[in-house]
Amino acid sequence: MSDDALTTTEVEDYLATMPHGMGRLNEKMGVELLEVSAERVVARMPVEGNTQPYGLLHGGASVVLAETLGSIGSGIHGMPDRVPVGVDINATHHRSATSGMVTGVATAVHLGRQTASYEIVITDERGKRVCTSRITCQLIPAERVGL
């Protein structure tokens, strides 16, 4: 597992190491990585196309963004011999977003040998907090998932 070796990993370099890039769900939702390291991961996502029937950002979309960020950070921390599997996630939705982009910032809370945990804060374009999430990933041997 990495110590601080990958703290300034270039986004394109990181995505090139992934067997499926950002993954189909993230592509459909328009998630764009901006910053990637084991300690901090930043991405943004459009509200448009990710809304519930009332035109508000879907709470599930916020959770997808949060899980993506926490899993990416955990994956970098576990490289090259361990991969992340989410075992717990929660989210508190503070306010709605109806347009523009939201930005998620995942900050490492714990980077251990077997688990990694992150707090993810999602804000709207005004910097107002939309959602706070926390994820814990178990770091399993890469060969268990065929990598």
C-alpha positions in Angstrom: 0.0 0.0 0.0 1.1 3.5 -0.6 2.4 5.8 2.1 2.7 9.2 0.4 4.0 8.0 -2.9 0.9 8.9 -4.9 -0.2 12.2 -3.3 0.1 14.1 -6.6 -1.1 11.4 -9.0 -2.2 13.0 -12.3 -5.9 12.3 -13.0 -5.3 10.9 -16.5 -2.5 8.6 -15.3 -4.7 7.3 -12.6 -7.6 6.6 -14.9 -5.3 4.8 -17.3 -4.6 2.3 -14.6 -8.3 1.5 -14.1 -9.6 -1.5 -16.0 -12.9 0.3 -16.8 -11.9 4.0 -16.6 -14.4 6.0 -14.5 -17.0 3.2 -14.9 -20.2 3.4 -16.8 -22.3 4.9 -14.0 -19.9 7.8 -13.5 -19.8 8.4 -17.2 -23.6 8.5 -17.4 -23.8 10.9 -14.5 -21.1 13.2 -15.9 -18.6 12.8 -13.0 -15.3 14.6 -13.7 -12.3 14.0 -11.6 -10.3 17.2 -10.8 -7.8 16.1 -8.1 -6.6 12.7 -7.1 -4.5 11.5 -4.1 -4.9 9.1 -1.2 -5.5 12.0 1.1 -7.9 14.0 -1.0 -10.1 13.4 -4.0 -12.1 16.1 -5.8 -14.7 15.8 -8.6 -17.7 17.6 -9.9 -21.0 16.5 -11.4 -23.8 18.3 -13.2 -27.1 18.6 -11.5 -28.9 18.3 -14.8 -29.6 14.7 -15.7 -29.2 13.7 -12.1 -32.4 14.9 -10.6 -35.4 13.4 -9.0 -39.0 14.0 -10.1 -39.2 17.5 -8.5 -36.1 18.8 -10.4 -33.8 18.6 -7.3 -30.5 16.8 -7.3 -31.3 13.2 -6.5 -30.0 12.1 -3.1 -28.8 8.9 -4.7 -26.7 10.9 -7.1 -24.9 12.6 -4.2 -24.2 9.1 -2.7 -22.8 7.9 -6.1 -20.5 10.9 -6.2 -19.5 10.3 -2.5 -18.8 6.6 -3.0 -16.8 7.3 -6.2 -14.5 9.7 -4.4 -14.0 7.5 -1.3 -13.4 4.5 -3.4 -10.9 6.2 -5.6 -8.9 7.6 -2.6 -9.0 4.1 -1.0 -7.9 2.5 -4.3 -4.9 4.8 -4.5 -4.0 4.2 -0.9 -4.2 0.4 -1.4 -2.2 0.3 -4.7 -0.9 -1.8 -6.2 -1.8 -5.0 -4.3 -5.2 -4.1 -2.7 -8.5 -2.8 -4.1 -11.3 -1.1 -2.3 -14.7 -2.6 -1.6 -17.3 -0.3 0.1 -18.6 -1.7 3.3 -20.4 1.3 4.8 -21.7 4.6 3.5 -24.1 7.2 4.9 -25.2 10.6 3.8 -26.9 13.6 5.3 -28.7 15.9 2.7 -28.6 19.5 3.9 -30.1 21.4 1.0 -31.2 21.0 -2.5 -29.4 21.9 -5.8 -31.5 22.5 -8.9 -28.9 23.6 -11.5 -25.3 24.0 -12.3 -22.6 21.7 -10.9 -21.9 20.2 -7.5 -18.4 19.6 -6.3 -17.4 16.7 -3.9 -14.3 16.8 -1.8 -13.2 13.6 -0.1 -10.8 13.9 2.8 -9.2 10.9 4.3 -10.2 10.2 7.9 -8.3 6.9 8.3 -5.8 5.2 6.0 -5.1 1.8 7.4 -3.8 -1.6 6.2 -7.2 -3.2 6.0 -9.6 -0.2 5.7 -9.8 3.4 4.6 -12.5 5.9 5.6 -13.3 9.3 4.1 -15.6 12.3 4.8 -17.1 13.7 1.6 -18.5 17.2 1.5 -20.6 18.1 -1.6 -21.2 21.8 -2.3 -23.1 23.7 -4.9 -21.7 26.5 -7.1 -22.2 29.0 -4.3 -20.1 26.9 -1.9 -23.2 25.9 0.1 -23.1 22.4 1.6 -25.5 20.1 -0.1 -24.5 16.8 1.4 -22.1 15.3 3.9 -21.2 11.7 3.5 -18.8 9.2 5.1 -17.6 5.9 3.5 -15.5 3.1 4.8 -13.8 0.7 2.3 -12.3 -2.6 3.0 -9.0 -3.1 1.2 -8.9 -6.7 -0.2 -6.2 -8.5 -2.1 -6.3 -7.6 -5.8 -6.1 -11.2 -6.8 -9.5 -11.8 -5.1 -11.2 -9.7 -7.8 -9.1 -11.0 -10.7 -6.6 -8.1 -10.9 
